[in-house]
Each structure stands twice: as C-alpha cells, then as structure tokens.
Amino acid sequence: MLDLRRQYAPLHQELLQALGHVLETQQFILGEPVSTFEVAAALHLGVSHAIGCASGTDALWLALASAEIGPGAAVITTPFSFFASVSSILRAGARPLLADIDPATFNLDPAAVQAVLAGPDGNAVRAILPVHLYGQPANMGRLSSIAKTRSLTLIEDAAQAFGAISGREAAGALGDIAAFSFYPTKNLSAAGDAGMVTTSSPKLAERARMLRQHGMRRRYHHDELGWNARMDGFQGAILEVKLNYIDRWNDARRAIASRYDNLFRGAGVAEAGPYPMRGIVLPHEVPGTRHVWHQYVIRAKRRDELRAFLAKRGIGSEIYYPVPLHLQEALSSLGYQEGDFPEAERAAREVLALPIFPELREDEQQTVVDAIADFLS
Ligand SMILES: Cc1ncc(COP(=O)(O)O)c(C=O)c1O
C-alpha cells in the first residue's frame, strides 16, 4: 500500500544532516528548526502565518480554540472523515453538527450544510469545518460564500491536502484558519507525529502560538487554558528538508492517478458513477482544483470481496473509512442514527483506496489494475 523506505533512500544523507544540526544546536522543542520550517511552509502555501504543532489533531483543536469556538458554539462538519475532524470539535468544548457528503467527491455537500443552517440548531453554528478528503479540496467557493453570508469562521481540515489548490489558492489559505497533519503516511510527512496551523490573520496566529504553549504569552504567565501542543525540533528539521520535494512528489502522485485512470479505462472496467453498478467508479479531479491524490479511492460494489481478492495477490488496499463518524461508538452521544447520512454510509460500504505514492512503479500499477480487472471478470 505504501513503502516509505523508497522516499527515505534518496534523502538519507540530507535528512541525517538536518537531524545532526538539531543535535548540535540542542533545539529539541520549537526553536529555530521549527521556526525555519514555519516560514518556508507559510511562503509555500501563500499564507502569512504557519504555526507548527504536535499533530494534526492538535492543529484542529488549536484552529478551533484560536477562533474562540468553544462551549455554546456548534460547528458543521462531515461524517465521512478521520475521527479527529469531529473529536477536536468536542475537545474544544463545542458541538459538532454533521452534514452529508457529495457522492462524487466524498467532500462536505454545501447544500447539506445549508440545510443544517436552516434547521433547529442553525443559530448556534459559529463555524464550518470542511475536510479536503483524499487530497481533493472541498467546494470552498460555495462554502466560503455560505460562511460569509452567516459570518461563520471557515476552518479547513487540510490534513490530507498539502499542495492542493482550489481556484488560485492553496489548501490552508482557503478559509480563515487551517489544520495540517504530517503523520508519517501523509503526502508531506514527519518522522513521527507533527501538525501545523495556517492563517493569514495575525490575531488567530498569535492565539494559536499562545495556546500551543499552555496559554503563555510571557514565560510562566498563563493567560488562557492552552495545552502542550508544540512541535519537536527533529520534526521541523525533517519537514523543512521534505518541503523542498513536495511539489515533485505531488506531481508524481498526479501522474500515477492519471495512469490509473487510463489503465482502468483501457481495461473497460470504469463506470460513470457516482455509484458502481458492476464495475468500479474512478475518482476524478473537480475542474478548477488541483487534487494532490493523497489517496486514490475507487468505489466498488463488492468492495470487501475485492479487497480480500487483492490481499491474496499481495496487493495492499485500505478503507478510509469503514464506519462513518455518526455511527462511531465514541460519538453516540451526538444522537445520530443509521440512515441520517445516506451518502456517507454508502461511501463507507463502497470505497477502496489503492496503492498511490510518488515512488510507485508502473509495473506495480499494472498489477493492481490487472488484478481488479480479473476480479470483475
Ligand atoms: C482528515 C484528517 N484530519 C485529522 C487528522 C489528524 O491528524 P494526526 O493523525 O496528525 O493527529 C488526520 C490524520 O490522521 C486526517 O486524515
């Protein structure tokens, strides 16, 4: 599914040198290795501020807390994402309200967001938190205009989308504030846990910096209840090296996605969608956006059988995500039931992520496509 050693091999020397510098300067927490990365990342994404932190989950919490989304506030997000998209809202003391996804992109459906806003809890909503799932930007044009009309904060969960673009702006610069994850499997990855908040608002940036260090503006003077959400120097140093390669890696992912597309079409197994009938439905890039293909996710009717068939041939695949968030045991107190978000529930039954990473070889892709074509025949 993913072989990170292939990324490491050519970077080996450069990474060791960067880690050596951290050891020599002994700046293990925040400090110069992190601030240098923050400056480079902000420039890369076209935002005024980047704030390195300990994980993507912390970045989401910091984004919410910086925007003063807490008790009494509700936040609209998607039921089809990683758990942290919702748990961070609860951790901030706010209430998640879910809205269903668009079956063609798996991203938050703006019409469903509007329906929640028009519903009984609409007046409590203070923020919208779209996720750029699999590396494809959510429909930010429509979500921004909804947010503007209702004076809501727009918080991007860009954990899977470093380098993605919508219109002329990068993910991370499309809302008021954004959260990235550098978990090792992400398209820009650390050697452990790490995350980042981005914003062009000086006020939000200043609050995020303060909150990631136990609410301190002055050493040992705590203005607010923050948390330890700091980034390690080693992670900053690694990320600064890898940032120089991210455009190349994203281009390679895009080439692989387009090759999958051609191979599947050539094999005659691709269906129009959005739902599979007998073959598979391929993912696509929404016009006007730049997808970074953090994942290449097909829809298949007999998904679990297909996955087992691939596993027998030694082909890795993954299900992101098998249980939508409204049906997670830990979130049962939100009061949702099966049937509440039919698109998310259907996606959870049909999605299958295939191997995609910059170093994936053409012959390996061909093997994946041949195996799926064999299964379907
Ligand atoms: C969409 C999404 N949001 C949030 C996170 C949380 O990031 P982390 O694992 O770095 O805490 C992840 C990654 O796992 C993610 O994929």
The ligand as a Tripos MOL2 file, in Angstrom:
@<TRIPOS>MOLECULE
LIG
   16    16     1     0     0
SMALL
NO_CHARGES

@<TRIPOS>ATOM
      1 C1         -8.7260   14.3100    7.7230 C.3       1 LIG1
      2 C2         -7.8180   14.1840    8.9090 C.ar      1 LIG1
      3 N1         -7.9810   15.0430    9.9400 N.ar      1 LIG1
      4 C3         -7.1850   14.9980   11.0150 C.ar      1 LIG1
      5 C4         -6.1710   14.0780   11.1110 C.ar      1 LIG1
      6 C5         -5.3810   14.0210   12.3810 C.3       1 LIG1
      7 O1         -4.0170   14.1470   12.1880 O.3       1 LIG1
      8 P1         -2.9580   13.4750   13.2070 P.3       1 LIG1
      9 O2         -3.0200   11.9910   12.9870 O.co2     1 LIG1
     10 O3         -1.6610   14.0620   12.7790 O.co2     1 LIG1
     11 O4         -3.3370   13.8550   14.5820 O.co2     1 LIG1
     12 C6         -5.9400   13.1910   10.0570 C.ar      1 LIG1
     13 C7         -4.8190   12.2370   10.0390 C.2       1 LIG1
     14 O5         -4.6960   11.2620   10.6470 O.2       1 LIG1
     15 C8         -6.8010   13.2440    8.9270 C.ar      1 LIG1
     16 O6         -6.6400   12.4030    7.9090 O.3       1 LIG1
@<TRIPOS>BOND
     1     1     2 1
     2     2     3 ar
     3     2    15 ar
     4     3     4 ar
     5     4     5 ar
     6     5     6 1
     7     5    12 ar
     8     6     7 1
     9     7     8 1
    10     8     9 2
    11     8    10 1
    12     8    11 1
    13    12    13 1
    14    12    15 ar
    15    13    14 2
    16    15    16 1
@<TRIPOS>SUBSTRUCTURE
     1 LIG1         1 GROUP 0 **** ****
